[in-house]
Amino acid sequence: MGSTGMYWISVYEIVESHGLHVVLTNARDARAIPGRKTDVNDAQWIQRLHACGLLRARFHPDREIRRAT
């Protein structure tokens, strides 16, 4: 999912609430590769980069801190 605007936050929180470890990364770390034009291919490419340790996690406050604001 593209993190345009604030739309990604609710999806992030829902996935996280189901007990999954969510990693927030910068889209520049997973630049578009020519020929990867579908969402499925993009998702597979991002998963492969993550599995190889090539994506850096970005800061996102813990749930308790987010609730306090």
SEPA-531838 format. One line per 2 residues: number of its first residue (from 1); their letters; for each residue x, y, z of N, C-alpha, C. Coordinates in nm, 4 decimals. Layout:
BEGIN
NUM = A = X/Y/Z/X/Y/Z/X/Y/Z ~ ...
//
This chain:
BEGIN
1 = MG = 0.0846/-0.1176/0.0000/0.0000/0.0000/0.0000/0.0887/0.1234/0.0000 ~ 0.0623/0.2122/-0.0889/0.1357/0.3372/-0.0899/0.0987/0.4196/0.0307
3 = ST = 0.1974/0.4790/0.0942/0.1711/0.5551/0.2167/0.1430/0.7016/0.1855 ~ 0.0516/0.7246/0.0947/0.0154/0.8603/0.0572/-0.0739/0.9203/0.1648
5 = GM = -0.0391/1.0372/0.2109/-0.1215/1.1044/0.3101/-0.1280/1.0278/0.4407 ~ -0.2473/1.0208/0.4985/-0.2677/0.9564/0.6279/-0.3411/0.8235/0.6155
7 = YW = -0.3704/0.7784/0.4951/-0.4524/0.6595/0.4754/-0.3866/0.5314/0.5260 ~ -0.2573/0.5234/0.5282/-0.1863/0.4029/0.5685/-0.1952/0.3777/0.7177
9 = IS = -0.2212/0.4798/0.7980/-0.2169/0.4653/0.9434/-0.3218/0.3670/0.9941 ~ -0.4442/0.3763/0.9457/-0.5485/0.2848/0.9937/-0.5181/0.1409/0.9539
11 = VY = -0.4675/0.1189/0.8339/-0.4312/-0.0162/0.7902/-0.3167/-0.0685/0.8761 ~ -0.2183/0.0134/0.9014/-0.1043/-0.0235/0.9861/-0.1528/-0.0676/1.1235
13 = EI = -0.2414/0.0111/1.1851/-0.2895/-0.0193/1.3193/-0.3753/-0.1457/1.3231 ~ -0.4554/-0.1700/1.2195/-0.5372/-0.2915/1.2150/-0.4481/-0.4144/1.2043
15 = VE = -0.3515/-0.4103/1.1146/-0.2615/-0.5249/1.0973/-0.1823/-0.5492/1.2253 ~ -0.1350/-0.4427/1.2868/-0.0589/-0.4537/1.4109/-0.1450/-0.5097/1.5243
17 = SH = -0.2719/-0.4718/1.5291/-0.3607/-0.5193/1.6357/-0.3883/-0.6688/1.6265 ~ -0.3661/-0.7276/1.5099/-0.3833/-0.8718/1.4927/-0.2574/-0.9497/1.5282
19 = GL = -0.1602/-0.8817/1.5878/-0.0409/-0.9487/1.6371/0.0716/-0.9658/1.5365 ~ 0.0593/-0.9039/1.4208/0.1656/-0.9146/1.3215/0.2699/-0.8054/1.3434
21 = HV = 0.3948/-0.8397/1.3180/0.5032/-0.7419/1.3269/0.5030/-0.6605/1.1979 ~ 0.4791/-0.5313/1.2091/0.4687/-0.4444/1.0926/0.5960/-0.3617/1.0829
23 = VL = 0.6539/-0.3560/0.9644/0.7738/-0.2767/0.9410/0.7376/-0.1631/0.8471 ~ 0.7587/-0.0422/0.8930/0.7331/0.0764/0.8131/0.8640/0.1161/0.7465
25 = TN = 0.8641/0.1236/0.6145/0.9869/0.1577/0.5421/0.9619/0.2761/0.4493 ~ 1.0685/0.3313/0.4020/1.0617/0.4410/0.3072/1.0522/0.3825/0.1660
27 = AR = 0.9633/0.4345/0.0851/0.9444/0.3834/-0.0507/1.0717/0.3969/-0.1339 ~ 1.1558/0.4930/-0.1024/1.2802/0.5103/-0.1780/1.3748/0.3915/-0.1601
29 = DA = 1.3603/0.3183/-0.0482/1.4446/0.2011/-0.0257/1.4062/0.0856/-0.1176 ~ 1.2846/0.0890/-0.1706/1.2348/-0.0181/-0.2586/1.1946/0.0432/-0.3920
31 = RA = 1.2864/0.1121/-0.4512/1.2571/0.1812/-0.5782/1.1922/0.0901/-0.6799 ~ 1.1073/0.1495/-0.7603/1.0385/0.0733/-0.8657/1.1411/0.0182/-0.9641
33 = IP = 1.1284/-0.1073/-0.9924/1.2167/-0.1743/-1.0876/1.1419/-0.1868/-1.2196 ~ 1.2041/-0.1537/-1.3315/1.1347/-0.1663/-1.4601/1.0804/-0.3075/-1.4799
35 = GR = 0.9563/-0.3154/-1.5268/0.8930/-0.4438/-1.5504/0.8062/-0.4916/-1.4360 ~ 0.8187/-0.4330/-1.3198/0.7365/-0.4708/-1.2046/0.6192/-0.3729/-1.1961
37 = KT = 0.5176/-0.3990/-1.2739/0.4110/-0.3010/-1.2889/0.2804/-0.3378/-1.2192 ~ 0.2724/-0.4554/-1.1568/0.1486/-0.4917/-1.0886/0.1684/-0.4830/-0.9379
39 = DV = 0.0593/-0.4677/-0.8637/0.0672/-0.4614/-0.7187/0.1218/-0.5907/-0.6600 ~ 0.0844/-0.7041/-0.7184/0.1329/-0.8336/-0.6692/0.2837/-0.8425/-0.6865
41 = ND = 0.3341/-0.8068/-0.8031/0.4787/-0.8098/-0.8259/0.5511/-0.7133/-0.7336 ~ 0.4946/-0.5947/-0.7133/0.5548/-0.4976/-0.6214/0.5604/-0.5540/-0.4801
43 = AQ = 0.4512/-0.6156/-0.4340/0.4466/-0.6725/-0.2996/0.5498/-0.7844/-0.2838 ~ 0.5632/-0.8689/-0.3861/0.6609/-0.9769/-0.3809/0.8031/-0.9215/-0.3783
45 = WI = 0.8276/-0.8161/-0.4540/0.9591/-0.7534/-0.4578/0.9936/-0.6931/-0.3214 ~ 0.8983/-0.6232/-0.2603/0.9213/-0.5637/-0.1291/0.9464/-0.6724/-0.0251
47 = QR = 0.8704/-0.7828/-0.0321/0.8895/-0.8935/0.0615/1.0292/-0.9532/0.0457 ~ 1.0745/-0.9669/-0.0763/1.2079/-1.0235/-0.1011/1.3167/-0.9312/-0.0469
49 = LH = 1.3013/-0.8004/-0.0696/1.3984/-0.7051/-0.0151/1.4026/-0.7134/0.1372 ~ 1.2847/-0.7248/0.1997/1.2778/-0.7343/0.3457/1.3421/-0.8642/0.3951
51 = AC = 1.3139/-0.9749/0.3262/1.3709/-1.1041/0.3655/1.5236/-1.1036/0.3575 ~ 1.5772/-1.0264/0.2650/1.7228/-1.0165/0.2490/1.7843/-0.9110/0.3404
53 = GL = 1.7010/-0.8416/0.4175/1.7509/-0.7402/0.5091/1.7898/-0.6102/0.4429 ~ 1.7316/-0.5815/0.3270/1.7694/-0.4616/0.2522/1.6788/-0.3417/0.2774
55 = LR = 1.5760/-0.3579/0.3610/1.4878/-0.2457/0.3936/1.5127/-0.2028/0.5377 ~ 1.5220/-0.0738/0.5585/1.5419/-0.0207/0.6936/1.4074/0.0168/0.7529
57 = AR = 1.3871/-0.0205/0.8775/1.2633/0.0152/0.9470/1.2665/0.1629/0.9841 ~ 1.1561/0.2311/0.9662/1.1420/0.3713/1.0042/1.0778/0.3799/1.1411
59 = FH = 1.0953/0.4923/1.2063/1.0382/0.5110/1.3397/0.8875/0.5292/1.3311 ~ 0.8176/0.4562/1.4159/0.6735/0.4743/1.4345/0.6486/0.4487/1.5825
61 = PD = 0.5914/0.5449/1.6558/0.5764/0.5304/1.8010/0.4941/0.4064/1.8392 ~ 0.5234/0.3515/1.9563/0.4482/0.2385/2.0083/0.3028/0.2776/2.0283
63 = RE = 0.2178/0.1758/2.0389/0.0737/0.1963/2.0537/0.0401/0.2817/2.1754 ~ 0.1094/0.2593/2.2884/0.0806/0.3363/2.4093/0.1101/0.4845/2.3911
65 = IR = 0.2177/0.5142/2.3212/0.2531/0.6535/2.2950/0.1536/0.7163/2.1987 ~ 0.1120/0.6431/2.0965/0.0142/0.6967/2.0011/-0.1176/0.7261/2.0705
67 = RA = -0.1591/0.6425/2.1661/-0.2840/0.6654/2.2390/-0.2787/0.7909/2.3225 ~ -0.1612/0.8243/2.3741/-0.1460/0.9388/2.4624/-0.1585/1.0715/2.3872
69 = T = -0.1400/1.0677/2.2571/-0.1449/1.1941/2.1823/-0.2819/1.2232/2.1277
//
